[in-house]
Amino acid sequence: GSTFWSGQELRLTAGNTLTANDALQVRTWDSNDNVIGGLETEFSLNNSGVTTLDTSGLPAEDLVIVSADNNSQIIEFDNGAATNTLSASSGGDGVFEVATQSLTTEWESEDVSNGDANNEVDLTIESNRNAYDLEVSTDGGLDAEELESLFASSPFNAARLDDTSDDDYDTTVVLEDFEDVDEVPVSFQDVDASDYEFTFAVSDTDAEDTASLNVTEENVGADFSESTYSQTAGDIVEMTVELEDADSGYVQIGDEDSGFIDVLYVEDDDDDDEVTFQVNTRTLGTNLSSADLVYNSDDDIVESEIHGGLGGNAPEYHNADGNDLNGPSGINDGTFEAYLYQLDLIDENQDGTDQLIRPLQATTYDVSVNGDAIFIVNDDDNSELSDELDLATLDLTQPGVENIQTWTAPSDTADENDELEGLLETVTQRTDIAEEDRLVIQAESSGIYGHMVAIDGNFDSLEDGFSASTLDSLVNNRT
């Protein structure tokens, strides 16, 4: 016989065996002994010989339909139409089973943010039934249009109810031919903050379950690890942006008062709630088309408007009225270059690399972090962040050469020692150097390391050490 799920409604007709208004019964069936058992419910065909049998409340076991006038006579149905009468001894062909559909739904977390980050929560739905239509609604918090958007993507593929006159049309969506899902992410970005109880109900059975979720307001925060970052102009400075309820942000280095601006997109790529990056103050603002020798991060993502551009992460640049900034000839409206032009940092047909006539000088530069992707030139022609979360200072000091000392080593060629350790074993500190001895000069120099990184072509030398050839290039091939 067939298996049906508790709650399904079975359309039955008289077929060629019954007549209109016949009274029928549903009784249990003992398949071991072929015995018709106790009564479960009674029903009748209507004047047209048709009825609907609601399986809700029927036991989850083998059942048969019998004539109320002769409950030892089993009625056999084929596709809902009565086709034959059977005795108990041969009643197996008239047996059907009603099974209870299970349904469990669970959000992985009780809370989720509605902001740009941390806005996804995994949903698991399990049932003992293979495929079925699953209706989803909430306790008045979300309408059908919002639910359809929430569950629009695969494997949910939410759709509106077919019947527009259905009382639930405006509050319920259906996931058609749905099958189990295990920890599938659902995004609640821009969903109103509230406590929601989601009701998941199978369209044609009694199976139903609820799962509660608290959608919280985005509370994006960002702070610099230091209020002031001090370094010698021309050297490497390391900065850290600590993030809260966000995995990315925008950093502006400089402003119109310092005569220079770069805008960075920074992203926490190792999920430690912060972005740490190095800035090469020697190459920043130069005509390098790539950020590789300007910014460096071992674990996170840093992109620069000046060096390589921000591509799909580009922010918006507005005037005080919220409209795109106008650009002159050769500069598109609403671009970073239009931003620089309106701040009087570049002229027509120029770009960000035209702000400086020489590398960043020893002075202070504002460094600010923006909570959204909008940068503004206000009515006073000053730069302004739409949602400034923190402000720090980059203090670049004057480079120089200090603490010069002289040493002497026995006569030999200047490049006799490949390693510094070997040379130090032979030197003696003196101010007077004998003829033919080697002169060794020790000095503390600053402001040269950014250039040396550029010569080596990577930031690794800051850890691994620079070669003598790099120093030679620095001294003899200055650019």
N, C-alpha and C positions, 0 to 999 in steps of 0.2 A: 504494500500500500504506500500512500504518499505521506510525506512529512510536512506539517505546517507549523508556523510559529505562533505561540500564544499571543492573541490580540489581532491576528489576521482575520478578515471577514471573508467567508467562503460563499460564493454565489451558487446556489443549487437550483436545479430545474427538474420538473417532473419527468422529462425525457420520454422514453417509450415504456416506462415501467410504472410510474405513479400518475395520479390525477390531481387536478386543482383541489386545494384545501385539505389534502391528505395531512394527517397528524403524524409526526415523526419524533423519535427519541434518540438521544446520544447516550450510549451505555459503554461501560468498560469492557475490555476483551482480554481473556486469559489465553495467550497464544500457546501456552504449554499444553492445556487441556482442551483447546477450542471451545471455550465456555463463554457465553455472553454474561456479563456481570451486571453491577448495579447501575441505576439511572443517574445520569449527570445533569441532563436538561431536556426539555421538550420544546418543540417548535412546529409550525405548520406552514405548508405552501399557501400562497395567496390565491386569489381567484384566477390568476393567470398561470398558476402552477410554478411560481418562482418564490424564492426566499433568500435571505442572507443569514448565514450562521456566524455569529460572533464567537470566536474561539477563546475570548478572554474568560478566565475563570475555569476553563476546562483543565483537568489534570494533565500533567506531562507524562502521558503513558499511551498505550495502544487503546483505540476507541473504535466503535462501530456505530452506524446509524441503522436503526430498526424501525419497523412500522409500529405505531402506538397501539394499533389494533391487534398486532401479532408480534410481540417483542422477541420471538424466536426466529423471526424472518429478517435477515440482514439485507439492506439495500446497497447494491454496488453502484458507484458513480464513476463516470469517465469524463474528465474535464468539466465536472460540475453537473453533468446530466445523468439522471438515474437510468441505468442500462440493464439491470438484472436484479433478481432476488436470490438470496443464497441461504442455505440452512447453516446452522452453527457448525456442523461437521466440515463444511467446505467454505467457511466464511472468511478465510484468510485473504481472499482477493478484495474483500470489502473493508479491510482494516486500514485505518489511518492513524498517524501519530501526531500529537501536539507536543512540541518542544518549547521550552522557555528560552528566549534569547537573552543572553547576558550582555551587559554593556557597562564598561568602566571608562571614565574620562578623568584625566589628571593633568594639571599644569605642573611643570617641573618646579616652579617657584610660586610663592604666594604673592609676590610683588614684582612689578615691572615698571620701568620708566616710560614716559611718553615723549622723551626727548630724542635727540639725534644719536645718542649712544645708550647702550644697555637697554634697548627698547624691545628686545626679542625674548620670548620665553617659549620653551619647548612644550608641545602638547602631545600626549599619548592617548590614543583611543583604541580599545580592544573589545572584541566581541567573539562569540562562538559561531557567528554567522558570516558567511563569506562576503556577500555583497548586498547592500541594502541602501535605501534612501534615508539620510539622517538629517533631521530638522534641527536648526540651531536658533536659539533666542536668548535674550537676557531679561532680567527683571525690570524692564522698562528703561534701561540706561542707553541702549543702542538700538537704532531702528534698522530696518531691513537693508537700506542702502549702505549704512555704515558696516553692518555685518558682512554684506556682500564684498565690500572692499577689504575687510579684515581677512576674510577667507577666500580671496580671489585666486590665489596662486595654487599650482599643483602641490600636493595631491588633493586639495580640498575642492577647488573649482566651484565655489558657491554660486547658486542661481536663485532667482526669485521664485516664489510659488507660482504655479501655472494659473491658478484661479484668482483673478484680481478681486473677486467678491468675497474671498475667504477672509474671515475675521482676523486671521493672523498674517495677512498679506504684507502689512506695513511693518511687522515686527519680527518676521521669521524668514530665514533662508533655508535652502535645502542643499545638502551635499549628495549628489546623485551617484548611485552605484558605488557607494563608499566601501572601502576596505580598511583594515587596521592600519594605523600609523604609529610609529614609535619615535618619540622625541623629535617631532617636526617643529622647527621654529616658526613662531607667529609674531609679526612686528606690530607693536602698539604705538608707533610713532604718530604723534598728533591726535591720538585718541583722548577724549576728555578724561581728566583724572577723576576716579571714583572707585567705589567697591562694586564689582560686577559678579553676579551669579549667572553663569552660563548654563542653560538647559539644553541637553542633547537628547532628542527623542526620535526613535525610529518611526518612520512615517506609517508603517503598516502593522506594528506590533506594540506590545505593552512596554518594551524595553526603553528605559529612560535613566539618565544620570545627570548630576549637576557637578560643576567645578567652579569654585570661587577664585577671583583674582582681584588684587588691588593695584590699580593703575595710578602711579604717583606722578606728580608734576616734575618736570625736568628741573634739576637744580645744578646747572653747570657752574663749575668753579675752576679757576686756574690761578696758580701762584708761582712766581719765580722762587727758586731755592735761595737766592740771595737778593738783598735790596740793591747792592752795588757789585758789579763784576769789574775788577781792576786787572789791567794787563798792560804791558808795553805795546804801544802802537807798532804794528808789523808782526806781532807774535800771535799765538793761538790762545783764544779764550774759550772756556767751556761753560755752557749754560744749561740749566735744567728747568723745565716747565712741569709743575706738578698739576695733574688733572683730576677733576672730580665730576662724576656723571658725564664724562666725555672721553672720547678716545682720540680726538683731534682738535686743532685750533689754529689760529693765525697769530703770527708774531710780527710786529713792525719794529724794525731797527732804524733809529734816527727819526728826524722830523724836519720840518722846513727851517727851523732855527739852526740846526746843525748842517744844513745844506746837503743832506743826503738821506734817502729812504730806500730800504728794501723791505718787501713783505714776504714772509715765509708761511708755507703750509707745513705744520708739524703733526705727526701722527704717532701715537703709541703703538708700536708694532710688536712688542713683546709682553703686552698686557700687564705691565707693572705700574700703571697709573701715572706715568711720567714720561717725558721726552727729554733725553739728554743729547746735546749736540755740541760740536766744536765749530768755532768761527775763525777763519783765517783772515785776520784784520789787514794783511798785506794784499791779498787778492780780491777782497770784497769791494765791489763797485768797479772793478776793472773790466776789460772787454772779454773775459773768459765766458764762452757760451754755455759751459756746463758748470754745475755746482760742485763737481767732484773735488776740486782743489780749493773750494771756498767754504763749503760746509761739510761736516762729516759726523755720522752717527753710526755706532756699531750695531745698535739694536732697534733703532727707530727710523722713521721716514722724515726727511727734511727736504723741502723743495723751495726754490727761490724764484721770485718774479724776475729779477735781473738776470740770474744765471740759469737759463734753461726754461723759465716760465713755469706756471702752475697747471697748465692744461685743463683737465676736467675739474680741478680743485680751485680754479680761479675765483676769487671773491668778486663782489660787486663794488663799484666805485660811484658814489652818489654825491649830488650837491645837497644843500640844506633842505631842499624841497622833496628829496627822495628820488629825484630823477638822475639818469645817467649823466656823468660829467661830460661836458662838451670837449672834444679834442680839436685842435687846429688842423691845418693841412698836413696830411701825412700821418695823423694820429687818429685812431678810431675812438668814437665816443664810448664812455663807460669802461675804459681799459686802464691798466696800471700807468701807461704812458700819459693818458689824459689826466690822471691823478697827479702825476709829477708836474705836468704842464700847468695845471691850475694852481699848484703850490709854488710856481715860478722856479722850479728846479731844473727844467729842461726847456728847450725852445722847439719850434716846429721841426718836424722830421728827425727828431732825436729820440733816444731811448734811455733806459736806466743807466747804461754804462757811460753816458755823457754827463752825469752829475758831477763827477770829480775830475780835476785836472791833475791830481796826484793822489797816491793812496791815502786812506783815512789818517788824519792827523791826530796828534795828542790833544784831546779835549774830551768832553763828556757827551754821550749820546743817549737819548731816551730809548728804552726798550719796553714795549707794551704788548700785552696779549689780549686778543679780541675774542669775546664769547660767541660771536657769529661771524658771518662772512660779508660784512658791509663796512666799507671805509668811506669817510665823508670829508669833503672840504666844506667847512661851515661858512657862514656869512662874513666872518672875519678873515677868510682866506687862510684858515689854519686847518691842519689835519686833525681828524677826530675819529675815534673808533666807536662804532655803533654800540658796542657792549664791552667797554674796557673793564677787564677783570683784575689786572694787576699792572704795576709800573715799576720798572727797575732802571738802573743807570749802568751804562757801559762806560767806565772811566779809563780812557787810554792815556798812558803816561809817556813822557819823552824817552825815546830809546837812547842808548849810549854804550860806551865802553868804559869799564871801571876796573879797579883793583889790578892794574897791570903789574906783573912780576916777570923778572927775567931769570933764566936758568941756563947753565952750561952743560954740555955733554961732550964726551970725547970726540975727537975728529973722525968724521965719517961722512958719507953722502947724506943729504937731507932726508931722503926717503928710506934710510936703512931699516928703520923699525916700522913694521906693518901695523903693529898694535901699540896703543898708548901705554899699556902696562909694561911692555918691554923697554920703552923709552924712559919711563919714570924710574926704572931700576938703575939707570946710568947717570941721571942728572944731579947737579948740585946748584943750589940757589946762589947766584952771584949777580952783582951789577957790573963787574968788569969781566970781559970775555977775552980769553987768550986767542991769539991768532991761530986760525985753522980749526979751533974748536967749533962745535955747533951751538948756535944760539936758539934757545927754546923760550918762547914768550907765552906766558899764561895771562889770560884776560877774561873778565866777565863781560860778555856782550849781550845786549838785548835788542829786540826789534828785528832780528834777522831770521827767526825760525819760520815765519810764514813764507818768506821767499825761498827758504831751503826746502820746505814741503813742496812748493811749486816746482822747484828744480827736480826733486826726486820723483814727482808725479803722484804722490800719495801721502796720507797722514801716518802711515805705519812707522816711518822713520822717527817719529816722536818717541816711540817705544823702543824701536830696534837700534836707533842711533844713526847718525849721518856719516857718510863716507867722506874721505879726504877729497875725492873728486867733486863732491857737492860743494864743499867749502871753497875749492879752487874756482868752480863756476861762479859762486857767489861773489868772489873777489875780482875775478878777471873778466867775467862776462855779465856785468851788471846791466839790467834793463829796467 
